[in-house]
Amino acid sequence: MRRERVASILNELASLYPDSRCSLDHANPLQLVVATVLSAQTTDAAVNRVTPALFARFRTARDFADATQEEMEEHLKTLNFFRNKSKALIGLGRALVERHGGEVPADMDALTRLPGVGRKTANVVLGVGFGIAEGVVVDTHVKRIAARLGLTREEDPEKVEQDLLAVLQMPERVIFTHRAIDHGRAVCTARRAYCERCTLAPFCPTAPEAYRARGPVDLAANPAVVAG
């Protein structure tokens, strides 16, 4: 039964968010790892506002490695923790040059040894940058959605990831994160879960019984539900 419920959740998310993708603008794995490091405690939209000028100035790992703290801070000054992030990007560039010939490695262990790169960032780079679904990215949205949908009871992101790995097949892992993030922004928000207009409610153990019992909602046929 749990397998059927998970399949229903995945199918509904696919229907709701068919065009979900990574919301960090990037053109290559280097830009992706940089943008993901910058996204810590910062919105993706804020990161996307600074990266066009950043990537125009710093095109290679060597460029980041040779940057001064002052110049990097000038590019990142609108972001939270910009001083620490400036230091991390310079260290990241140096590590890539010294250890990997200036290239971003497609390996979990090598990635997590880089300055500013934890498992979540490494999963983003592997999944989005290289198409390697070794793990599942667990950010605040994914953690919240997974808990509300009864896919985990854990609080620690790495333990949440292990629970998700147990129910998500490899082809579903990367896209699940993007769709869960979209759902967390649009409907199942941190401030409130809008169960009255959530088409996942019939499969959600934390939704009120009235919404779980009503069966699937056709949003196209019920515009009032969408507005609600």
Backbone hydrogen bonds, N-H to C=O, Kabsch-Sander energy under -0.5 kcal/mol:
donor,donor_aa,acceptor,acceptor_aa,energy
5,R,1,M,-2.3
6,V,2,R,-2.7
7,A,3,R,-2.3
8,S,4,E,-2.2
9,I,5,R,-2.3
10,L,6,V,-2.7
11,N,7,A,-2.4
12,E,8,S,-2.3
13,L,9,I,-2.5
14,A,10,L,-2.2
15,S,11,N,-1.9
16,L,12,E,-2.5
17,Y,13,L,-2.7
20,S,17,Y,-1.3
25,D,23,S,-0.6
32,L,28,N,-2.2
33,V,29,P,-2.6
34,V,30,L,-2.2
35,A,31,Q,-2.7
36,T,32,L,-2.4
37,V,33,V,-2.1
38,L,34,V,-2.1
39,S,35,A,-1.1
40,A,37,V,-1.1
42,T,39,S,-2.0
47,V,43,T,-1.9
48,N,44,D,-2.7
49,R,45,A,-1.0
50,V,46,A,-0.9
50,V,47,V,-1.0
51,T,47,V,-2.0
54,L,50,V,-1.8
55,F,51,T,-3.4
56,A,52,P,-1.4
57,R,53,A,-1.6
58,F,54,L,-3.0
59,R,57,R,-0.7
64,F,60,T,-1.6
65,A,61,A,-2.5
66,D,62,R,-2.1
67,A,63,D,-0.5
67,A,64,F,-1.0
72,M,68,T,-2.3
73,E,69,Q,-2.6
74,E,70,E,-1.7
75,H,71,E,-1.4
76,L,72,M,-1.7
77,K,73,E,-1.1
79,L,76,L,-2.4
82,F,79,L,-1.1
85,K,81,F,-2.4
86,S,82,F,-2.2
87,K,83,R,-2.1
88,A,84,N,-2.2
89,L,85,K,-2.4
90,I,86,S,-1.9
91,G,87,K,-2.4
92,L,88,A,-2.7
93,G,89,L,-2.5
94,R,90,I,-2.2
95,A,91,G,-2.5
96,L,92,L,-2.5
97,V,93,G,-2.1
98,E,94,R,-2.8
99,R,95,A,-2.7
100,H,95,A,-0.5
100,H,96,L,-1.7
101,G,97,V,-0.8
102,G,96,L,-2.9
103,E,100,H,-1.8
107,D,105,P,-0.7
111,L,107,D,-2.5
112,T,108,M,-2.5
113,R,109,D,-0.6
113,R,110,A,-0.6
114,L,111,L,-1.9
117,V,114,L,-1.9
118,G,116,G,-0.6
122,A,118,G,-2.5
123,N,119,R,-2.6
124,V,120,K,-1.9
125,V,121,T,-2.5
126,L,122,A,-2.8
127,G,123,N,-2.7
128,V,124,V,-2.8
129,G,124,V,-0.9
129,G,125,V,-1.1
130,F,125,V,-0.9
130,F,126,L,-0.9
132,I,126,L,-3.0
133,A,131,G,-0.7
134,E,132,I,-1.4
139,D,137,V,-0.6
143,K,139,D,-2.6
144,R,140,T,-2.0
145,I,141,H,-2.9
146,A,142,V,-2.7
147,A,143,K,-1.8
148,R,144,R,-2.6
149,L,145,I,-2.3
150,G,147,A,-1.4
151,L,146,A,-2.9
152,T,146,A,-0.9
159,K,156,D,-0.6
160,V,156,D,-2.5
161,E,157,P,-2.5
162,Q,158,E,-1.6
163,D,159,K,-1.8
164,L,160,V,-2.3
165,L,161,E,-2.6
166,A,162,Q,-1.2
167,V,163,D,-0.6
167,V,164,L,-1.1
168,L,164,L,-1.9
169,Q,167,V,-0.5
172,E,169,Q,-1.9
173,R,169,Q,-0.8
173,R,170,M,-1.0
174,V,170,M,-0.5
176,F,172,E,-2.1
177,T,173,R,-1.2
178,H,174,V,-1.4
179,R,175,I,-2.4
180,A,176,F,-2.9
181,I,177,T,-2.4
182,D,178,H,-2.2
183,H,179,R,-2.4
184,G,180,A,-2.5
185,R,181,I,-1.7
186,A,182,D,-2.1
187,V,183,H,-2.7
188,C,183,H,-2.1
189,T,187,V,-1.4
189,T,192,R,-1.3
194,Y,187,V,-1.8
194,Y,192,R,-0.7
195,C,193,A,-1.9
197,R,194,Y,-1.6
198,C,195,C,-1.4
199,T,197,R,-0.6
201,A,198,C,-1.3
203,F,200,L,-2.0
204,C,201,A,-1.7
206,T,148,R,-1.0
207,A,204,C,-1.2
211,Y,208,P,-1.2
212,R,208,P,-1.9
213,A,209,E,-2.5
214,R,210,A,-0.6
215,G,212,R,-0.6
219,L,217,V,-1.0
222,N,218,D,-0.8
225,V,222,N,-1.2
226,V,222,N,-1.3
227,A,223,P,-2.3
228,G,224,A,-1.8
